[in-house]
Amino acid sequence: QVQLVESGGGLVQPGESLRLSCAASGSIFRLNVMGWYRQAPGKQRELVATMANGGSTNYADSVKGRFTISRDNAKNTVYLQMNSLKPGDTAVYYCNLRTITSDYWGQGTQVTVSS
């Protein structure tokens, strides 16, 4: 079983930055993709960014140039640096770890961007 624990959410003003962290523990298959998804009220969960253990990344168009995903494979931790935040980025952000056989989710962390 794999557990994902997120941290770093909060309330910020437009233009400010936040950094999310997600630490995975348990039996983790070496080949995996870790990433972040978000869900705003009344909307479907959507991809924000993912990063494979080999380093390849994928970003939603809406966050390209503002968000950066990174990971520390030795610590099984993934990060999301969010800059130039906008009110439209307000959502619950979920950490995800995906292998060829399994799909795990964190409990979510709230990010609110408001003046």
Number of C-alpha atoms within 10 A of each C-alpha: 8 15 16 21 17 21 16 14 18 14 14 18 14 17 14 13 16 17 16 21 21 26 18 22 14 10 9 16 13 11 11 18 20 27 27 26 19 22 19 16 9 6 9 9 15 14 17 24 23 27 21 19 17 11 12 9 16 14 18 13 10 11 16 12 11 12 20 18 23 20 21 11 13 6 10 18 18 25 23 22 14 20 17 15 22 18 15 12 21 20 21 18 26 25 29 21 26 18 15 9 7 12 13 15 20 19 13 22 20 18 22 20 20 15 10
